[in-house]
Amino acid sequence: MQKYLLIAIGGAAGSLLRFWVGGWATQRIHGRFWYGTFIINVTACLLIGFIMELLNRHGLMNSPWRYLIPIGFLGGYSTFSSFEWEIYSSLNISAIGLAVSYTAFSIVFGLLAVYLGVYLARAVA
């Protein structure tokens, strides 16, 4: 039960920070590019690399820190970092085909799912 509470606390904090960073970027940086989402995704990738490496090096992968920070906090902040970590992990073990296919399938099927969602919403509206 403790791990679920840690995930919830971390997720709430990550979501709040995502909202704040996105708003901050939108207010200060204008243009057509999605600076807020870009900043969030890149900082989440930096954090997941840093945190997962520290947890691995110190044998803490099954500790409460894993549930609080990479799963909870970064899960609420941005799941893009998990996507990138999984690709990195595949490349790190020389599973290049897996990394490439996972990347391609995620982008293609994700975009198709967005189109399908929009189509379904328009159909019921």
LOKEMAR-838976 format. One record per residue: residue number from 1; residue in one letter; chain; y, z, x of N, C-alpha, C, O in turn. Coordinates in nm, 3 decimals. Last residue first. Layout:
// residues N
> NUM A A Y Z X Y Z X Y Z X Y Z X
...
***
This chain:
// residues 125
> 125 A A 1.407 -3.133 -2.035 1.544 -3.098 -2.070 1.599 -3.183 -2.182 1.714 -3.165 -2.222
> 124 V A 1.163 -3.227 -1.958 1.164 -3.119 -2.058 1.305 -3.085 -2.105 1.321 -3.014 -2.205
> 123 A A 1.229 -3.423 -1.773 1.144 -3.457 -1.887 1.148 -3.352 -1.996 1.138 -3.385 -2.115
> 122 R A 1.368 -3.289 -1.576 1.440 -3.386 -1.658 1.361 -3.424 -1.784 1.420 -3.453 -1.888
> 121 A A 1.157 -3.141 -1.471 1.271 -3.072 -1.530 1.350 -3.166 -1.620 1.395 -3.126 -1.728
> 120 L A 0.994 -3.346 -1.371 0.945 -3.259 -1.478 1.059 -3.186 -1.548 1.059 -3.172 -1.670
> 119 Y A 1.166 -3.454 -1.171 1.117 -3.538 -1.282 1.072 -3.451 -1.399 1.106 -3.479 -1.514
> 118 V A 1.191 -3.232 -1.002 1.310 -3.288 -1.068 1.268 -3.372 -1.188 1.329 -3.362 -1.295
> 117 G A 0.919 -3.207 -0.924 0.988 -3.098 -0.992 1.111 -3.146 -1.067 1.134 -3.106 -1.181
> 116 L A 0.884 -3.454 -0.793 0.806 -3.422 -0.912 0.871 -3.310 -0.992 0.876 -3.317 -1.115
> 115 Y A 1.065 -3.419 -0.577 1.084 -3.528 -0.673 1.009 -3.500 -0.803 1.063 -3.521 -0.912
> 114 V A 0.936 -3.200 -0.455 1.074 -3.187 -0.504 1.101 -3.296 -0.608 1.155 -3.267 -0.715
> 113 A A 0.694 -3.319 -0.386 0.694 -3.208 -0.481 0.834 -3.184 -0.538 0.849 -3.151 -0.655
> 112 L A 0.781 -3.504 -0.195 0.720 -3.551 -0.320 0.720 -3.442 -0.427 0.744 -3.470 -0.545
> 111 L A 0.861 -3.319 0.000 0.960 -3.405 -0.063 0.908 -3.463 -0.194 0.981 -3.471 -0.292
> 110 G A 0.608 -3.208 0.060 0.718 -3.124 0.015 0.824 -3.205 -0.057 0.873 -3.165 -0.163
> 109 F A 0.467 -3.430 0.151 0.427 -3.369 0.024 0.532 -3.273 -0.030 0.546 -3.258 -0.151
> 108 V A 0.624 -3.484 0.388 0.600 -3.585 0.285 0.566 -3.521 0.151 0.627 -3.552 0.050
> 107 I A 0.625 -3.236 0.528 0.749 -3.305 0.495 0.728 -3.403 0.379 0.804 -3.403 0.283
> 106 S A 0.351 -3.172 0.546 0.448 -3.076 0.489 0.576 -3.146 0.446 0.629 -3.118 0.338
> 105 F A 0.242 -3.397 0.673 0.202 -3.363 0.536 0.302 -3.268 0.471 0.333 -3.283 0.353
> 104 A A 0.375 -3.377 0.926 0.392 -3.495 0.839 0.357 -3.462 0.694 0.432 -3.495 0.602
> 103 T A 0.284 -3.125 1.017 0.426 -3.156 1.005 0.449 -3.270 0.907 0.532 -3.260 0.817
> 102 Y A 0.006 -3.162 1.014 0.066 -3.054 0.936 0.215 -3.080 0.913 0.266 -3.060 0.803
> 101 S A -0.018 -3.373 1.196 -0.057 -3.393 1.056 0.004 -3.285 0.967 0.049 -3.314 0.856
> 100 V A 0.077 -3.249 1.431 0.142 -3.369 1.379 0.108 -3.389 1.231 0.196 -3.417 1.150
> 99 A A -0.105 -3.034 1.461 0.040 -3.011 1.453 0.112 -3.130 1.390 0.199 -3.112 1.305
> 98 L A -0.351 -3.169 1.477 -0.327 -3.072 1.370 -0.177 -3.050 1.352 -0.128 -3.048 1.239
> 97 G A -0.310 -3.317 1.710 -0.337 -3.385 1.583 -0.311 -3.294 1.464 -0.255 -3.337 1.363
> 96 I A -0.285 -3.110 1.899 -0.172 -3.199 1.870 -0.191 -3.271 1.737 -0.096 -3.284 1.660
> 95 A A -0.376 -2.852 1.998 -0.422 -2.914 1.874 -0.311 -3.005 1.822 -0.251 -2.980 1.718
> 94 S A -0.316 -2.695 2.221 -0.339 -2.838 2.237 -0.401 -2.905 2.116 -0.471 -3.005 2.130
> 93 I A -0.225 -2.450 2.162 -0.369 -2.459 2.189 -0.413 -2.606 2.199 -0.532 -2.638 2.187
> 92 N A 0.040 -2.508 2.114 0.009 -2.416 2.224 -0.140 -2.418 2.259 -0.177 -2.390 2.373
> 91 L A 0.035 -2.654 1.881 0.065 -2.723 2.007 0.025 -2.638 2.127 -0.018 -2.691 2.229
> 90 S A -0.018 -2.442 1.703 -0.112 -2.554 1.715 -0.090 -2.628 1.847 -0.186 -2.661 1.917
> 89 S A 0.212 -2.286 1.742 0.079 -2.229 1.771 -0.025 -2.339 1.787 -0.110 -2.330 1.875
> 88 Y A 0.409 -2.465 1.650 0.409 -2.420 1.790 0.270 -2.367 1.829 0.219 -2.401 1.935
> 87 I A 0.336 -2.471 1.379 0.332 -2.594 1.459 0.326 -2.558 1.607 0.246 -2.615 1.681
> 86 E A 0.381 -2.204 1.314 0.247 -2.259 1.297 0.232 -2.390 1.376 0.127 -2.415 1.434
> 85 W A 0.654 -2.186 1.360 0.563 -2.104 1.440 0.421 -2.161 1.433 0.350 -2.165 1.534
> 84 E A 0.755 -2.356 1.159 0.773 -2.392 1.300 0.678 -2.314 1.390 0.626 -2.369 1.487
> 83 F A 0.678 -2.205 0.932 0.636 -2.344 0.948 0.643 -2.385 1.096 0.548 -2.442 1.150
> 82 S A 0.828 -1.975 0.979 0.681 -1.968 0.975 0.621 -2.107 0.997 0.525 -2.123 1.072
> 81 S A 1.086 -2.077 0.956 1.042 -2.023 1.085 0.890 -2.010 1.090 0.830 -2.032 1.195
> 80 F A 1.103 -2.139 0.689 1.102 -2.248 0.786 1.053 -2.199 0.922 0.985 -2.272 0.994
> 79 T A 1.145 -1.925 0.533 1.004 -1.957 0.563 0.993 -2.074 0.660 0.883 -2.104 0.709
> 78 S A 1.393 -1.690 0.585 1.363 -1.833 0.590 1.216 -1.855 0.620 1.166 -1.807 0.723
> 77 Y A 1.426 -1.427 0.479 1.537 -1.497 0.544 1.514 -1.648 0.546 1.604 -1.725 0.513
> 76 G A 1.182 -1.345 0.385 1.296 -1.347 0.294 1.413 -1.426 0.349 1.489 -1.486 0.274
> 75 G A 1.036 -1.375 0.619 0.991 -1.442 0.498 1.101 -1.450 0.394 1.112 -1.549 0.322
> 74 L A 1.169 -1.203 0.789 1.184 -1.346 0.812 1.133 -1.428 0.694 1.181 -1.539 0.670
> 73 F A 1.095 -0.954 0.655 1.233 -0.993 0.683 1.248 -1.144 0.699 1.330 -1.207 0.631
> 72 G A 0.795 -0.982 0.622 0.893 -0.943 0.522 1.032 -0.999 0.547 1.081 -1.082 0.470
> 71 I A 0.681 -1.098 0.862 0.636 -1.133 0.727 0.744 -1.103 0.623 0.780 -1.190 0.545
> 70 P A 0.834 -1.000 1.084 0.804 -1.143 1.068 0.760 -1.182 0.927 0.798 -1.289 0.878
> 69 I A 0.896 -0.710 0.981 0.987 -0.809 1.038 0.941 -0.954 1.019 1.005 -1.027 0.943
> 68 L A 0.692 -0.565 0.839 0.833 -0.545 0.812 0.918 -0.664 0.858 1.002 -0.714 0.783
> 67 Y A 0.446 -0.643 0.944 0.470 -0.658 0.800 0.620 -0.651 0.768 0.669 -0.722 0.681
> 66 R A 0.480 -0.582 1.212 0.444 -0.719 1.173 0.473 -0.742 1.026 0.520 -0.850 0.987
> 65 W A 0.525 -0.307 1.211 0.634 -0.397 1.250 0.606 -0.540 1.208 0.699 -0.612 1.170
> 64 P A 0.278 -0.186 1.159 0.376 -0.197 1.050 0.491 -0.293 1.083 0.549 -0.353 0.992
> 63 S A 0.043 -0.393 1.346 0.125 -0.274 1.325 0.218 -0.293 1.205 0.233 -0.404 1.155
> 62 N A -0.104 -0.599 1.440 -0.149 -0.536 1.316 -0.073 -0.408 1.285 -0.119 -0.325 1.206
> 61 M A 0.024 -0.670 1.677 0.014 -0.769 1.571 -0.035 -0.710 1.438 -0.009 -0.768 1.333
> 60 L A 0.081 -0.530 1.909 0.128 -0.473 1.783 0.114 -0.569 1.665 0.183 -0.554 1.564
> 59 G A 0.052 -0.573 2.185 -0.065 -0.542 2.103 -0.029 -0.484 1.967 -0.101 -0.399 1.915
> 58 H A 0.266 -0.665 2.326 0.250 -0.520 2.318 0.135 -0.478 2.227 0.121 -0.360 2.195
> 57 R A 0.254 -0.940 2.300 0.249 -0.880 2.434 0.222 -0.730 2.432 0.162 -0.676 2.525
> 56 N A 0.280 -0.973 2.019 0.158 -1.015 2.091 0.145 -0.943 2.225 0.038 -0.892 2.258
> 55 L A 0.541 -0.879 1.979 0.429 -0.813 1.912 0.297 -0.846 1.981 0.212 -0.759 1.998
> 54 L A 0.684 -1.068 2.137 0.687 -0.924 2.169 0.569 -0.850 2.106 0.505 -0.768 2.171
> 53 E A 0.618 -1.305 1.998 0.580 -1.290 2.138 0.581 -1.143 2.179 0.490 -1.097 2.248
> 52 M A 0.733 -1.250 1.750 0.587 -1.270 1.760 0.539 -1.256 1.904 0.432 -1.202 1.929
> 51 I A 1.007 -1.230 1.824 0.936 -1.116 1.766 0.785 -1.131 1.780 0.716 -1.036 1.817
> 50 F A 1.073 -1.488 1.928 1.098 -1.365 2.003 1.010 -1.250 1.953 0.946 -1.182 2.033
> 49 G A 0.999 -1.658 1.717 0.945 -1.676 1.850 0.956 -1.549 1.932 0.861 -1.507 1.997
> 48 I A 1.156 -1.556 1.511 1.010 -1.549 1.499 0.944 -1.569 1.635 0.844 -1.505 1.665
> 47 L A 1.422 -1.601 1.609 1.371 -1.466 1.585 1.220 -1.459 1.577 1.159 -1.366 1.630
> 46 L A 1.433 -1.881 1.619 1.456 -1.802 1.740 1.396 -1.663 1.723 1.327 -1.613 1.812
> 45 C A 1.392 -1.933 1.347 1.296 -1.982 1.446 1.310 -1.906 1.578 1.210 -1.870 1.640
> 44 A A 1.621 -1.818 1.239 1.490 -1.765 1.201 1.383 -1.809 1.300 1.293 -1.731 1.332
> 43 T A 1.815 -1.983 1.348 1.810 -1.843 1.391 1.678 -1.778 1.353 1.627 -1.693 1.426
> 42 V A 1.746 -2.221 1.210 1.739 -2.215 1.356 1.734 -2.071 1.405 1.656 -2.039 1.496
> 41 N A 1.786 -2.149 0.938 1.655 -2.196 0.986 1.642 -2.185 1.138 1.537 -2.145 1.188
> 40 I A 2.059 -2.072 0.936 1.954 -1.979 0.895 1.820 -2.022 0.952 1.748 -1.940 1.009
> 39 I A 2.184 -2.312 1.013 2.199 -2.191 1.094 2.089 -2.091 1.063 2.032 -2.031 1.155
> 38 F A 2.102 -2.476 0.795 2.068 -2.510 0.932 2.076 -2.387 1.023 1.984 -2.362 1.101
> 37 T A 2.218 -2.348 0.577 2.072 -2.359 0.584 2.028 -2.389 0.727 1.928 -2.335 0.774
> 36 G A 2.492 -2.382 0.657 2.434 -2.251 0.629 2.283 -2.253 0.642 2.225 -2.168 0.710
> 35 Y A 2.529 -2.662 0.681 2.540 -2.574 0.798 2.474 -2.439 0.775 2.407 -2.387 0.864
> 34 W A 2.449 -2.935 0.572 2.416 -2.801 0.520 2.411 -2.701 0.636 2.304 -2.662 0.681
> 33 F A 2.717 -3.170 0.577 2.598 -3.114 0.640 2.574 -2.974 0.588 2.670 -2.901 0.562
> 32 R A 2.963 -3.233 0.480 2.848 -3.269 0.398 2.718 -3.212 0.454 2.619 -3.206 0.382
> 31 G A 3.202 -2.965 0.521 3.146 -3.097 0.547 3.024 -3.120 0.460 2.988 -3.036 0.377
> 30 H A 3.318 -2.670 0.684 3.318 -2.762 0.571 3.261 -2.897 0.613 3.272 -2.936 0.729
> 29 I A 3.276 -2.345 0.755 3.244 -2.478 0.807 3.231 -2.572 0.688 3.145 -2.555 0.602
> 28 R A 3.343 -2.114 0.615 3.409 -2.143 0.741 3.387 -2.285 0.793 3.470 -2.338 0.866
> 27 Q A 3.197 -2.095 0.379 3.340 -2.066 0.377 3.411 -2.113 0.503 3.529 -2.149 0.497
> 26 T A 2.938 -2.151 0.467 3.002 -2.240 0.369 3.153 -2.219 0.366 3.228 -2.315 0.352
> 25 A A 2.883 -1.932 0.633 2.890 -2.067 0.690 2.963 -2.162 0.596 3.043 -2.245 0.641
> 24 W A 2.886 -1.722 0.443 2.977 -1.721 0.558 2.995 -1.862 0.613 3.107 -1.906 0.637
> 23 G A 2.673 -1.797 0.277 2.809 -1.789 0.226 2.913 -1.793 0.336 3.015 -1.860 0.324
> 22 G A 2.459 -1.778 0.462 2.487 -1.903 0.392 2.629 -1.906 0.338 2.697 -2.008 0.351
> 21 V A 2.478 -1.505 0.532 2.497 -1.608 0.634 2.531 -1.742 0.569 2.620 -1.813 0.615
> 20 W A 2.424 -1.385 0.276 2.548 -1.360 0.348 2.577 -1.470 0.449 2.687 -1.524 0.453
> 19 F A 2.168 -1.482 0.214 2.278 -1.503 0.121 2.412 -1.487 0.193 2.503 -1.568 0.174
> 18 R A 2.027 -1.381 0.435 2.031 -1.526 0.410 2.150 -1.559 0.319 2.224 -1.654 0.346
> 17 L A 2.055 -1.107 0.391 2.118 -1.166 0.508 2.129 -1.318 0.492 2.229 -1.378 0.532
> 16 L A 1.903 -1.084 0.155 2.045 -1.049 0.155 2.118 -1.111 0.274 2.229 -1.161 0.259
> 15 S A 1.652 -1.160 0.253 1.717 -1.238 0.147 1.866 -1.210 0.141 1.947 -1.302 0.124
> 14 G A 1.601 -0.955 0.440 1.612 -1.094 0.483 1.682 -1.181 0.381 1.762 -1.268 0.417
> 13 A A 1.589 -0.732 0.268 1.691 -0.737 0.373 1.711 -0.881 0.421 1.825 -0.924 0.441
> 12 A A 1.365 -0.804 0.114 1.495 -0.781 0.049 1.608 -0.792 0.152 1.710 -0.854 0.126
> 11 G A 1.168 -0.818 0.312 1.204 -0.937 0.235 1.339 -0.922 0.167 1.417 -1.017 0.163
> 10 G A 1.153 -0.551 0.398 1.195 -0.655 0.491 1.241 -0.780 0.418 1.340 -0.842 0.456
> 9 I A 1.061 -0.437 0.157 1.187 -0.392 0.218 1.241 -0.498 0.313 1.359 -0.532 0.309
> 8 A A 0.818 -0.579 0.120 0.924 -0.582 0.018 1.059 -0.541 0.076 1.161 -0.605 0.048
> 7 I A 0.677 -0.510 0.351 0.707 -0.651 0.325 0.822 -0.661 0.225 0.913 -0.742 0.242
> 6 L A 0.656 -0.233 0.309 0.728 -0.284 0.426 0.767 -0.430 0.407 0.877 -0.470 0.444
> 5 L A 0.500 -0.235 0.077 0.634 -0.176 0.074 0.717 -0.226 0.191 0.835 -0.258 0.175
> 4 Y A 0.268 -0.348 0.177 0.340 -0.416 0.070 0.483 -0.363 0.058 0.576 -0.440 0.032
> 3 K A 0.185 -0.157 0.365 0.224 -0.290 0.411 0.302 -0.366 0.304 0.393 -0.442 0.337
> 2 Q A 0.118 0.064 0.203 0.234 0.072 0.291 0.279 -0.067 0.335 0.399 -0.092 0.343
> 1 M A -0.120 0.000 0.082 0.000 0.000 0.000 0.127 0.000 0.086 0.229 -0.056 0.048
***
